[in-house]
Amino acid sequence: MAVTTEYLEVKLQIRSSHGVVDGKEKIATRTYGDVKRTATDQDIYDTAVIIDGLHQPVMVECLKQETILLISA
């Protein structure tokens, strides 16, 4: 059975560390949608760095989330 794919969306997720609270690292996550499908990984990372410069604390991870629907043909 063949499978086809349908692109749905791309999101940028920035995770920032707020330090250690009660022995556990506290991580805050911000997610930004409507990322252009044609944006390269470098473009997305550069955008995350710019956004991170506007916020405190400092970014510890930058994630690209792609949502793709798998359809049986």
ChimeraX commands (.cxc) that place a marker at each C-alpha (Angstrom):
marker #1 position 0.00,0.00,0.00 radius 0.5
marker #1 position 1.45,3.35,-1.05 radius 0.5
marker #1 position 1.52,6.32,1.27 radius 0.5
marker #1 position 1.36,9.95,0.21 radius 0.5
marker #1 position 2.10,12.98,2.36 radius 0.5
marker #1 position 0.44,16.33,2.81 radius 0.5
marker #1 position 2.33,19.21,4.40 radius 0.5
marker #1 position 0.32,20.94,7.15 radius 0.5
marker #1 position 2.56,23.38,9.06 radius 0.5
marker #1 position 5.97,24.32,10.46 radius 0.5
marker #1 position 6.50,25.84,13.91 radius 0.5
marker #1 position 9.52,27.28,15.70 radius 0.5
marker #1 position 9.92,26.36,19.36 radius 0.5
marker #1 position 12.38,28.11,21.67 radius 0.5
marker #1 position 13.20,26.57,25.06 radius 0.5
marker #1 position 14.82,28.72,27.74 radius 0.5
marker #1 position 16.24,27.78,31.13 radius 0.5
marker #1 position 15.05,29.64,34.22 radius 0.5
marker #1 position 17.63,27.92,36.40 radius 0.5
marker #1 position 17.21,25.20,39.02 radius 0.5
marker #1 position 14.11,25.25,41.23 radius 0.5
marker #1 position 13.75,22.60,43.97 radius 0.5
marker #1 position 16.53,20.53,42.39 radius 0.5
marker #1 position 14.95,20.47,38.91 radius 0.5
marker #1 position 15.80,22.66,35.94 radius 0.5
marker #1 position 12.88,24.92,35.04 radius 0.5
marker #1 position 12.42,25.20,31.25 radius 0.5
marker #1 position 10.06,27.67,29.58 radius 0.5
marker #1 position 8.85,27.00,26.04 radius 0.5
marker #1 position 7.63,29.51,23.47 radius 0.5
marker #1 position 6.14,28.32,20.19 radius 0.5
marker #1 position 5.80,30.48,17.07 radius 0.5
marker #1 position 3.60,29.30,14.21 radius 0.5
marker #1 position 3.17,30.30,10.58 radius 0.5
marker #1 position 6.79,29.57,9.65 radius 0.5
marker #1 position 7.14,29.61,5.87 radius 0.5
marker #1 position 7.55,26.17,4.38 radius 0.5
marker #1 position 10.39,27.49,2.21 radius 0.5
marker #1 position 12.40,28.77,5.21 radius 0.5
marker #1 position 15.73,27.00,5.55 radius 0.5
marker #1 position 16.93,25.53,8.85 radius 0.5
marker #1 position 19.52,28.32,9.04 radius 0.5
marker #1 position 16.81,30.98,8.53 radius 0.5
marker #1 position 14.73,29.47,11.33 radius 0.5
marker #1 position 17.72,29.30,13.67 radius 0.5
marker #1 position 18.76,32.88,12.89 radius 0.5
marker #1 position 15.21,34.03,13.65 radius 0.5
marker #1 position 15.28,32.15,16.96 radius 0.5
marker #1 position 18.53,33.90,17.91 radius 0.5
marker #1 position 16.99,37.30,17.13 radius 0.5
marker #1 position 13.84,36.51,19.14 radius 0.5
marker #1 position 15.98,35.19,22.00 radius 0.5
marker #1 position 17.84,38.50,22.11 radius 0.5
marker #1 position 14.55,40.19,23.03 radius 0.5
marker #1 position 13.79,37.88,25.96 radius 0.5
marker #1 position 15.35,36.69,29.19 radius 0.5
marker #1 position 16.54,34.06,30.10 radius 0.5
marker #1 position 18.82,32.71,27.38 radius 0.5
marker #1 position 17.76,30.07,24.86 radius 0.5
marker #1 position 19.01,26.53,25.50 radius 0.5
marker #1 position 17.27,24.77,22.57 radius 0.5
marker #1 position 15.78,25.70,19.22 radius 0.5
marker #1 position 13.35,23.21,17.66 radius 0.5
marker #1 position 11.70,23.05,14.25 radius 0.5
marker #1 position 8.38,21.21,14.35 radius 0.5
marker #1 position 6.96,19.95,11.06 radius 0.5
marker #1 position 3.47,18.51,10.86 radius 0.5
marker #1 position 2.91,16.24,7.88 radius 0.5
marker #1 position -0.20,14.16,7.28 radius 0.5
marker #1 position 0.38,10.59,6.04 radius 0.5
marker #1 position -2.40,9.34,3.74 radius 0.5
marker #1 position -2.81,5.80,2.43 radius 0.5
marker #1 position -3.39,5.82,-1.30 radius 0.5
marker link #1:1,2 radius 0.2
marker link #1:2,3 radius 0.2
marker link #1:3,4 radius 0.2
marker link #1:4,5 radius 0.2
marker link #1:5,6 radius 0.2
marker link #1:6,7 radius 0.2
marker link #1:7,8 radius 0.2
marker link #1:8,9 radius 0.2
marker link #1:9,10 radius 0.2
marker link #1:10,11 radius 0.2
marker link #1:11,12 radius 0.2
marker link #1:12,13 radius 0.2
marker link #1:13,14 radius 0.2
marker link #1:14,15 radius 0.2
marker link #1:15,16 radius 0.2
marker link #1:16,17 radius 0.2
marker link #1:17,18 radius 0.2
marker link #1:18,19 radius 0.2
marker link #1:19,20 radius 0.2
marker link #1:20,21 radius 0.2
marker link #1:21,22 radius 0.2
marker link #1:22,23 radius 0.2
marker link #1:23,24 radius 0.2
marker link #1:24,25 radius 0.2
marker link #1:25,26 radius 0.2
marker link #1:26,27 radius 0.2
marker link #1:27,28 radius 0.2
marker link #1:28,29 radius 0.2
marker link #1:29,30 radius 0.2
marker link #1:30,31 radius 0.2
marker link #1:31,32 radius 0.2
marker link #1:32,33 radius 0.2
marker link #1:33,34 radius 0.2
marker link #1:34,35 radius 0.2
marker link #1:35,36 radius 0.2
marker link #1:36,37 radius 0.2
marker link #1:37,38 radius 0.2
marker link #1:38,39 radius 0.2
marker link #1:39,40 radius 0.2
marker link #1:40,41 radius 0.2
marker link #1:41,42 radius 0.2
marker link #1:42,43 radius 0.2
marker link #1:43,44 radius 0.2
marker link #1:44,45 radius 0.2
marker link #1:45,46 radius 0.2
marker link #1:46,47 radius 0.2
marker link #1:47,48 radius 0.2
marker link #1:48,49 radius 0.2
marker link #1:49,50 radius 0.2
marker link #1:50,51 radius 0.2
marker link #1:51,52 radius 0.2
marker link #1:52,53 radius 0.2
marker link #1:53,54 radius 0.2
marker link #1:54,55 radius 0.2
marker link #1:55,56 radius 0.2
marker link #1:56,57 radius 0.2
marker link #1:57,58 radius 0.2
marker link #1:58,59 radius 0.2
marker link #1:59,60 radius 0.2
marker link #1:60,61 radius 0.2
marker link #1:61,62 radius 0.2
marker link #1:62,63 radius 0.2
marker link #1:63,64 radius 0.2
marker link #1:64,65 radius 0.2
marker link #1:65,66 radius 0.2
marker link #1:66,67 radius 0.2
marker link #1:67,68 radius 0.2
marker link #1:68,69 radius 0.2
marker link #1:69,70 radius 0.2
marker link #1:70,71 radius 0.2
marker link #1:71,72 radius 0.2
marker link #1:72,73 radius 0.2
view
